[in-house]
Amino acid sequence: MPFEPLMFFGDNGGGDQFAFVRTPERDEVFVWDHETDGRYLAEYSLEQYLERALREKGDWYR
């Protein structure tokens, strides 16, 4: 997944960053792993992402 369609909006404090895909527009939240340069699905919606982010600590997306 290239960086161009991503809109980054947050990080986990350890270097990994969270993003939406703007083109084509999607509801899922993805995470960019700064150590592996991988892009992974974190949650299926912003609501799910916020619920989990407020509940968990650390690199919870894995």
MORA-V679173 format. One record per helix or strand. SS is the DSSP state (2 for helix, 1 for strand). FROM is the first residue (numbers start at 1). TO is the last residue. If there is no record, write none. Layout:
ss: [SS,SS]
from: [FROM,FROM]
to: [TO,TO]
//
This chain:
ss: [1,1,1,1,2]
from: [6,17,29,38,46]
to: [11,21,33,43,55]
//
